[in-house]
Amino acid sequence: MNWTLIGVIVLAVFVIAAPFATLRSISYIKARRDAMRAKPLPDDDDDPDKPTGFW
């Protein structure tokens, strides 16, 4: 096969696959960011290192 034909085929596959890979990575980043925001804050009543105010 001619190297030019192989290059064109590789370029066509890249042009077709790149937008899907980009959308997948963006949705992964958004999902990870939303999961971090939705994480509940730690409960202060259960914290053993919380000062009791005695001293």
ABEGO torsion letter per residue (X at the ends): XBAAAAAAAAAAAAAAAAAAAAAAAAAAAAAAAAAAAABBBBBAAABAABBAGAX
